[in-house]
Amino acid sequence: MKDYESVQSGGSGDTETEEKEIPDHLKFWESLDFTITKSVIEEGDIDAWQPRFCSSGTVGLEILNCTGITNEKLYEDPLMSKYLSGSPTFEFILGSAETELDRQLERCISTCFPEQKAHFNMRVLLEPEYNGSSRSEDPEWITLEFRLQLINLLNAQPIYQWFNETKLTKAREFHSSGVRLFKEKRYLDSFHMFKAAYKLSVLARGLEVDNYADVKEAVDLQILCYNNIAACNFQWKNYKNVLELSEKVLDLQPNNVKTLYRKGVSNIGLEEFDLAEKDLVLARIIEPNNRAVNEKLGLAQQLKKSAENKFAAKMEKMFK
């Protein structure tokens, strides 16, 4: 399956090419969220394609300045960056980043042409509370100024040209990474992996005319991703998102106990005790001995009764 095309560096070029003035529309770039600015130093091969999703290659990077973080943490903490933990030259695979800093670095890399050298200013928002931090930590910005050169590139084909089997294989890889990160309580990092896996699993279903044999497996993985993304939102107490995602799962798997449980607990969080009781009763019918379901059902019924008593007392005072 030829899903990749290779572009290799052919050297730094002659002096005349390096000194050629670069037009402003090619020299300067800024991301739409204003967190990345780029100034091209050497154009590189502008007739080639920039890196696509799942492409791989080698990058040279020289950090000029950093604020908001110590050098030790930047270079030695794998939870901060896997790319910066090695030498100034590192290999990458676009889409494989497991930290916010590396996701931003991949955004920078994706703007470069092969052999291009550029000056970047990059801001990264760290949100430890979304990654299972054991203590309350406020979000904080770190800023990096660096020079980056895309030394060589093995570019991926556009996703629409991938075989369905390739899409499904990559979706499984991203999902497995997401599960591993979730077990490490890195919920935000796992969320990004599950999101990539979901998109590829949808695309892997293909069209009916494709006669794709493994379409059921792609659909099953899509449902898993719905559940996993809901689990991330559940950790963040984004209960409305959990309900929306859970409904999508239950449309296809109405007896999914984990989904019914998560939906029920989310309705408790939203003080929708009637709905919570309904979800958890159905879950108990399917798995009568499920301890977690029975505990939350008891809580939902207790809170429902308490809310009804408070409402009755309030109405009684109004009409005395």
N, C-alpha and C positions, 0 to 999 in steps of 0.2 A: 504493500500500500504506500504509494508515494504521496505522503502528506507534508513533506518538508522540501525546501529548496535551500541550497547552500550559497552563502555569500561570504567570501574570505577576504581579509585585508591584504592589500597588495603593496603595503609600505606607506611611508609618510608623504610621498609625492615630491616633486621638485620644488625649488625655492620660489619659482614664479607662481606656481599654483597656490602655495601657502600664503603668499603675500597679496593674492588677488582680493580686491575689496568685495565684501559680502553685502548684497542688498539688504536693506532694513527689514523687508518682509520675510527674509530667510534668516536674518541674524537674531531677531528678538522674538521671544514667545513668552506668554504668561497663561497659566491655567485659569479656567473659568472661575474657580473658587479662590483665586489669588494666593494660593499656598506655594506655588512654584513659579519662579521666573528663570528664564534661560537666555544666555547670550552666546552665540556660536563663535568659537575661536577659529576652527578649521572646518570647512564645509563637509568634507568626506564625500562619499559617493551618493550624490543627490538623485541619481538616476535609478538607484535601487529602492526597494520598499523598506519602510521603517518596520521595526519588530512587531509582529502580530502576537496575539494570544497563544501561549504555549511554545513560542519560539525560544531558542536557547543561544548562548554565546558567551563571550568573554568581555569583561569591562575593566578598564583601569580607572581608579578613582583616587584623587588626592584631596583630602579635607583641608581647607584653609582656615576655617573658623567654626566653632560650635558654641552655642549658648543654651542654658537650661539643663545641661547634663554634663557629667564629668567624662573625661576621656576614658577612664577605666571602665565605666559602665557602658559607654558607647561601643568600645572595642571588645570587651570581654564578656558581656552579659548576653547569652544566646536568646533570652526573652526580649531583648531589645532589637537585635539584628543578627541574622546568620550571615548576611553578605559582608558585613564589616568586621566580623570576628576573625577573618583570615588575613591574607596579604592584601596589599593595595590593588592587586589584580584578582578578580574573582569571577566565577562562572555563575550564570543565572538561567532560570527558566521562568518566563513571564507567566504569572498566575500562581506560582508556587509559594509566594511570600506568606509567612505565618505571623508577621508582626506589622503594626501600623507603619513603622519606619521603613521596613522593606517594601511594603505596598507603595509607599510614596517614591522610594527609589526606583521601583519598577515603572512607575508613571514617567519618571525622568528618562529612563532607558528607552521607553517606547516612543519618545519624541525624536530619537537620534537616528541618523542615517549611518550605515556602516562606515567606519573609520572617522566619523565626525567627532570633534572635540569641542566641548562646550563648558561654559561657566554657569553653575546653578546656584540659586538661593532657594532653599526648601524649608518650609515650616511643617511640623508634624504635631498633631494634637494627640496626646496620650490620655487615655480614659481608663485608668486602672479599675474603677468601680464596675465597669462592664466586663472586666476580665477576671472576675472572681477574687479581687483583692480582699485579703482577710481584714484589712483595716480601711476605714473611710479615708479616701484620698481624693482631693479635688483634681479635675482635669488640668493639665499643664501643657504649654507649648514648648517645643524645643526647635531650635533653628540651626540649620547646617548650611555652610557655604563651601562649595567644592568644585573641582574640575573633574569632568568625566569624559572618557573616550570609549566609544564602542569599537573594540579592537577587532572582533570577528562576530559573525552572526550566522546561525543556522535557522532560517526563517520558516515558520509554519505557514501552510497554505491557509487561505481564508476558511473559516469554520464551515461555510456553506459547501465547500468542496470536500470536506472530510467524509469518509465512509461512516455510516451509522454505527458500525462496530467500533470505530475509533472514538466517536463521541461517547459511546457507552463506557468504553474502557477508561477514558479520561474522567468521566463522571464518577465512576467507581473509585478512582484514585483520589479525587478531591473529597468524596464522601468519607473514605477511610481516614484521610488526614483530619477532617472535621471531627470525626468520632474520637480520634486520639486527643485532639486539642480540647474537646468538651470534657473528657475524662480528667484532663489536667486543670479543669475549671477555667480555661481560657475561652470564655464564652463568646467574646467579640471576635477573636481570631477564628474560632470554629464556625461562627455565623458566616463569615466571608467564604469559607470553604464549602459550606452547605449551599450557599447561594450559587456558587459556580457549578457545583454538582447538579443542582436543580435545573439550571439553564441548559446544561448539556444533556441531561436526561430527557428534557422536553424535546430538544432538537433530535435526539437519538431515536425518538418514536418514528420520525420520518413521515412519509405520505403513504396512503393505502396502496398507491401504484408501485411503491418500492418493494412490496411483499417482504417487509423486514421480519425475519423469523423471531427475533428476540424482543418484539414490541412489548410483550407482557413484562419482561424484566425491566425495560425502560420505565414503564408505568409504575411498577412496584418501587423502583428507586426514586421516582418522582414523589410518591407518597411518603417514603422514608424521609426525604428531604423536607417536605412539608412538616412532618412531625418533629424533625430535628431543629428546624428554624423556629417552630413553635416552642420547643424546649428552651432555646436561647432566650426568646422573649419572655418565657415564664420565669427564668432566672432574674430578668430585669423588671419583673412585675408589670410588663406591658400587656395587661390582661385582655384588652380589646383586640390586639394583634393575635394573641393566642386563640381567642374565640374565632376570629376570621379564618385562621389557618386550620384550626381543628374542624371547622365545618367542611372545608375542602377535603380533608381526609375522610370524614364520616360519610360524605356523599358517595365515596367509593368503598369504604370499609366501615359500615355502620356499627359493627361489633368490636371495634378496636378499643380495648379496655384502657390502654394507656392514654389514648386521646380523650376518651370520655372522662377519665380521672382528671386529666389536666384541664379540660374544659370546665368540669365541675368545680375544681379548686379556684379557677379564674373567676367563675361566677360568684363564688364566696367572696373573693377579693373585691368584686364590683358590687357586693351587697345585693346580688340577685339570687336570693336564697331559694325561691321556688324553682328557678331554672337549674341551680346547682343540685337541688334534691332530685330533680328529674334525671339529670345526667348520671348522678352517682347511683341512683336506684337501678338504672339500666345496666351500669357497670357491675353492680352486685348480682344482678340476675345472671349475667354471663359468667362471673367468677365469684360465687358466694363466699369463698374463704379468703378473699383478698383483704388482708388486714388494713392496708392503707386506704382502700376504698371504703371499708366499713367505718374506719375512724373519721374520715372526712364527711361521710354521710351523716354520722351522728352529730358532728359539729354543725353541718348545714341545717339539720332539723332543729337543733338547739337554738341556733341563731334565728331561724325562721320563727320559732315560737316566741322568743324574746322580742323580736321586732313586732310581732302581732300583738303581744301584751302591751308594749309601749304605745302602739297605735290606738288600741282600745282604751287605754287610760287617758290618752290625749283627747279622744272623741268624747269620753265621759265628762271631762272637765269642761269641754266646750258647750255641752248641753245641760249643765247643771243650773 
